[in-house]
Amino acid sequence: MEAERNAGGERLLDVQGLTKIFGALKACDGIDLSIGKGEIHALLGENGAGKSTFVKMLFGALEPAEGRIFWKGEPVDIANPGAARHLGIGMVFQHFSLFEALTAAENIMLSLDEKIPIMKVAERARELSKTYGLPLDPFAHVGDLSVGERQRIEIIRCLLQKPDLIILDEPTSVLTPQEADRLFETLETLRDEGKSILYISHRLEEVKRLCDRATVLRHGKVVAHCDPRQETAASLARMMVGDEVAAVRRLEAPGGIGEALLEARSLSRPAANPFAVPLREVDLTVRAGEVLGIAGVAGNGQGELFEALSGEIQQADAASVRIRGRDAGRMGISGRRLLGAAFVPEERLGHGAVPQMRLSENLFLSRFKTDARSLLGPLWTVRAGALTKAAKRIVEMMDVRKSGEDPEAAALSGGNLQKFIIGRELDRQPSVMIVNQPTWGVDAGAAARIRQALIDLARSGSAVLVISQDLDELFEMSDAIAVMHDGRLSAPVPISEATFEKIGLLMGGAMPERHASEALEKA
């Protein structure tokens, strides 16, 4: 096979003993890796395993402490991203860096090292979009585009730099299944043309489908090289975490589905800015014992829905949001917390936690009103012992791995901070839990723990609403799935009737109407 020939034949990239040290931490510890010409190579590992640090060294964003990089057989020093692009290394980051007020062509032009007239950039972008099956209007404003279309801009501007190696970081995390399939076709075309791809993903089934070889990192070290097509998703996960990853169990609620605990009735909200999405007559009900999943491509109103349900943005109509039978539309976050609700926003660092504050201090910020009796003493003094005890309980419950007793939030890896934030809310045993992107960029072991904890909360009698762009996650957790598209919410599809095709069609806007269940039956 082509990959097998490349593994022992023509090499594009060789890395020997690459090491990066931050203080006392070896983020990358003597990493060896090779990529052949015309190969799709997966880079796998838990959160904090060293993947991001490694690719930043390849792209010139970080300088190695030790080790050597060979490019086409010659030793190189990659001083900065410009030097990486000059060699022929391009990168598409997980979080896009696009100006919403500019057109696709203008964003592409800004990233090019050479000065090219805008019409020439647009022409080249249009040619590449046709060649690689990435439909794109160069003159469309980014703010008007879907997340999938924005990703095409990132890929096309990378391809315009004519790279021999493309680094992709979690490229399908914001795509519908149909968009992901189209991306795979594009990557396979690039491979057939002799280009190489370094592919980072936590979605192991797509790694098995797409990648020729894989390198697995754990705690900054290489622990395995393998052919992912000869492995199972479970065996790949075991390599990543060093142990079996427990399967998520979605048992029936002991008492069945109970009373409505979270309701939205004709929930509407105008767009907050030119690039925001208005909410349009959203209706939903989540009952005791139930997990309702909300699917949708990013940018279709999920963030606005979370803000409206959590109280970050209050409604004019108090009855438009109801929590445990109480009108809550005009209540703020603390008022809704006092009704028994809990919230986990999409952005963990900066929104879910203050980066420079310690874990115990972040815990206090979310508890000082709901747990005032246990956390506050005379004259509003903080009971440090109670706070420390609660933080320790959360760390143990969610297996949060940290470098010190009470580190700053920014010192934790993304997955461990996510576990702490979700654990912080679960520890209160809320009656209503609303979570936006519960396992975004989280490794397989941490994701399984988070999903199981949310299911268990629902089965204990709470109502759980999960907003996620990961369809595998929603199918694993949910009792029913509804879809946000252009600010509207579809009717929930019972999980027994849901398929990836049905949900994917709704995500793509094929049937955005609220009452689409009858039409779905014909799909």
Order of alpha helices (4+ residues) and beta strands (2+ residues): alpha-beta-beta-beta-alpha-beta-beta-alpha-beta-alpha-alpha-alpha-beta-alpha-beta-alpha-beta-beta-alpha-beta-beta-beta-alpha-beta-beta-alpha-beta-alpha-alpha-alpha-alpha-beta-alpha-beta-alpha-beta-beta-beta-alpha-alpha
